[in-house]
Amino acid sequence: MSKAPQTVPVSVIIPCYNSERTIRNALLSVVQQSQRPLEIICVDDCSKDRTIDVIRVFAEEFSEQSIRIERMPGNDGPGSARNLGWDMAKGDYVAFLDSDDFWHPQKLEFQLAVMREHGCFGSSHRRTPDLPGLFDETQAKAQEISISTGELLFRNRIVTSAVMLKNQPGFRFRSGMRYCEDLQLWFEILFAGNSFVYLDLPLSSLSGPEEAPNSLSSAVVKMEKSKQGIFRELRRKRRISVPQLFAASGFSLMKFVFRRMQGALSIKAY
């Protein structure tokens, strides 16, 4: 008989919206971890499909794992849904997973070890379209990089479905903010003097459909507007200098325009 996996003090929070096709794979990737989380909290953001039914069936099938279902009073976006689950979390750490993503089986094991070793407030890791098999001890010794506010202004390597944070009060996603609410929170954490470590190991992937072409996706435009708003807010609060504001804002706009041009050219070629 195989030994049951160790339970670790991590609360996994999964915001869900019309996720009936992907939520089972996301949940499977959590219950199949080499170290079992204390609990899984699924927060439904007023789905119109069978998302909740799929979760309920899954929870009955894997009754050995604590799986809770909470419902938002109204559709308010993934940030608010994560906050509701975060407020209810009992673990010493919280880990976020989007309902169309999934984890490598050793994700919690490796990431929790990094969190405990460095005592950092937050950590993230690399994502890949195709997750590798199980890592041995040699392969698991990946580069660990400290993320600074200066780097975050120009490159965001912190993906929400890869994040683990200490479960402490004082930080939450901005309520009602639907775009770049994660980036806004990472800045809050780092500018408060907390550390964030990036683990250069592929421990999560995407199972949902590919994003719409950049030239046509209205969400991409809204994301860029939200990012620019974050930069301006950081300047108003004197967390960045005027040169940093212009540099970060200009660099982001250049990438945005370049992506739209790439998208337009690919569609034209097609």
N, C-alpha and C positions, 0 to 999 in steps of 0.2 A: 504493500500500500504506500503510495507516495505521500510525503509529508506535506501538510497544508502550509501554504505560504505565510510568512510572518505578516502580521498586521502592523502597519506603521501609522503614526498620527497625522495623516494627510486627509483633508476633506477635498474631494474632487467636485468641482462645480461646472455643470454643463447647461448653458442657456439653449433653449430649443424654440424654433419657430418653423412650423410646417416641415418637420424633419423625419417624417415617417419612413423615408427611403434610406436614410443614412444613420439614424440614431442607434440602431442595433449594432452596427459595426463599431461605432464610437464606444458604446457600453462594453462590447466584447473586449475591446482593447484595454479597458480598465480592469475588468474582472480577471483577465488573463495575465495580469502583472506578476512579476516574480515576487513582489512584496505587495500585499493587499492593502488598499486604502481603508481608513477607518470608516468612511461613508462616501456615498455618491449622492449629490444633490442635483436633481434635474429641475430646472426652472422653466416652465412653459410660458412663452410670451404671447399667449392668446392664439395658439395655432388653430387653423381652420381644417386641418386634416386629422389623421389618426395617430398623431405623435404620442399623445398620452396613452392610448390603448397599447401601442407597441411597447412603451416603457413598462406598463403594468404587467404585460405578458412576460417581458424579460425579467422583471423583479420576482415574479413567481417562479420562473425557471432557475434563477440564481438566488434563491432565498437565503443562502449563507452569507451573502453580501448585503450590507445595509444600503438600500436604495430608496431615497425619498423623492417624492414628486410635489413640487410647489407650483402654484399658478400666479402669474402676475394679474393684478386687477384690471390692467389695460395694456395694450401693446405700447411699450416704451423703449424698445431697443435692447440689444444684448448687454450694454453696460449696466442698465438698471436691473436686468435679470440676474447678472452676476452679483450685483450688490445684495439683492435679496438672499441669494444662496450664501454669500459671504457672511451676512449678518447672522445666519443660522448655523454656520459651520462650527463644529466642535473640535476639530483637529488643531494641532499646534501650527500646521502649515495648510495653505490652500493651493490647489493646482487647478488651472482652468483648461477646459477642453471644449472646443466648438463642436456642435452636433454633426458636422460633416468632416471632421478630422478624426484621426486615430493615432494611437501611441505604439511605440516599440515596447515589447514585453518587459524590458528592463528600465524603462523611463523613470519610474518612481525610485527604483533602487539606486541608480546612478545619481540622479538629481538630488535626492535627499542626502546622499553621502557628501556631495559638494556643498550643500547648504550647511550641513553640520560642521564640515571641515573648516569652511571659511567664516562661518557665523554671519553670512551676508543676509540682507533683508530679502533680496530677490535673486532669481536665477532664470536663465533661459538656455536654449540649446538649438542646434542646427536642425532644419527640416529637409526632407528629401522626397521626391515623388515615389521612390521605391525603397522601402525600409529593408535594411540588411537582416541577416539571421542573427542569432544570439552572439553576443560578444564574449570572448574569453578575457582573462585578466590583462593580457598584453594589449589587446585591441581597445579595451575600455579606458586606457590611460590617454585621454584626449587632452588637447590644449585647453586651458582654462583662462579666459580673458576677462579682465575687469572693465566694465563699461562705464565711460565717463559721460558727463553732460555735453562736453565738446563733441564727442563722437556721435552722440544721439542727435545732435543738431543736423548732421549730414548723412547719417546712416542708422537706420533702426533695425537692429538685429534681434529685437525682443518681440517675438510673435506670441500673441495671447495664448494660443493652444500649447505653447511650449513653456509657459511661465509657472513658476512656483514661488510663493511669497510666504513670509511669516504671517501668521494669523494674529495681527495686532490691530487695535483701533487706530483711527487717525487718517487712514487712507482708504479711498473708495473711488470707483469710476464716477465721473461726473454725471449726475442724474439727467436723463433726457438727451444727452449728447450721443448722437448716432454715428458720427464719423470721427475717427482718430481719438476716441475717448481713451483708448489704451495708451497711445503716445502721451497724451496729457497726464495720465497717471504715472507713467515711468519718469517723466520730468519731475513731478511732485515728489516722488520717492527719492530720486537722486539729489535734487536741490535741497532736500531736508537733511542731507548728510549721510544717507544710507548707501550701502554698497550693493552692486548688482554684478553677478558673475555670469559670463556666457560660456557654456560648455560646447566645444566644437566636436560634437558627436551627433549623428543623425538619429533622433529619438522620436520624431513625429512626422506625420504625413497627412495629405489631403485625400479624402475619398469622394468629395462632392464634384460637381461639374466645374469645368474651367471657367475663369472669369470672362465676362464679355470683353470684346475688343476694346482697347483703351480709347479709341477714337469715338466709340459709340456709347460707352457706359457713363450714364449720368452720375453714378455713384463715384466714379473716379474723379470727376469734376468737383463733387461735393467734398470728397476726401481732401483734395488739394486746398480748397477754400478753408476747410477746418484746420488743416495743418498751418496755413498762413496765419490764421487767427491765433493759434497757439504760440507761434513765434512772436506775434505782436503783444500778446499777453505777457510773455516772459520778459519782453523789453519794458512794458509798463510797470512790472513788478521789480525792475532793475536786476533781474537775474542774468540777463545777457547784455552785452554792450551794443551800441549802435552798429559798429562794424560787424559784429556777430549776427545781428538781425539781418543786415543787408546781405551778408554772405550766405547765411542759411536759407533765407527767403529766395534769393536769386538762384542758388543751386537747385533748390526744390522745383522752382518754376522751370528751369532749363530741363530737368529730368522729365517733368510733366509734359512739356511741349515735345520733347524728343519721343516719348512713348506714344503720344497721339499721332505724330508723324509716322512712326513705325506701324501703328495700327491702321492708319489710312492707306499706307502703301501696301500692306499685306492684303487688305480687303480689295484694293484695286487690282492687285496681281491675281487674286482669286477669281 
